[in-house]
């Protein structure tokens, strides 16, 4: 089995701290591992995530761990997600304000991408322009100090309700009727980021079904 060889080699490189080579091996293990081997894929994705994290690529690491978690609940990937998530379910930053900014960027990027017919960026220039517009909006919000004392749930609602005018003619996205609201049917309350997820994963809603995808995930999509 070719993927197993690559996986083993990867683990050796990882323990020798040769991250570049480890990365190559785990990437090829993930690609070569047959889809039928759930545990093989899960293991390979977990270690690929660990290597990416060590390389400072937290967003990519999260992508790996979330896919691995879907293959196997309560595995090592779940543990990593719990350990490294911020209150939005994204990779934690050094400062709180960076966590807020990353969540805001993701929410607005997702809005933009969703309203496009092709659901993705068509060029690097487009991506840069849109990110600049969102960043500028963020700076204005930050200076206003308006969300300084809001809870995570209120901040999220506030971030989602910010309608930035992007340079496109189609504004149909402004209709909010397709927004998903997660509700606990037992209590009838809207689910908070600090609640346990309703899907039964045993982890926080903010780290599971309610998490804010990273900008990288939105740009690249899943594997
Ligand atoms: Zn969930």
Boltz pocket constraint, residues with backbone or C-beta under 6 A from the ligand:
constraints:
  - pocket:
      binder: B
      contacts: [[A, 197], [A, 198], [A, 199], [A, 200], [A, 201], [A, 204], [A, 205], [A, 208], [A, 209], [A, 210]]
      max_distance: 6.0
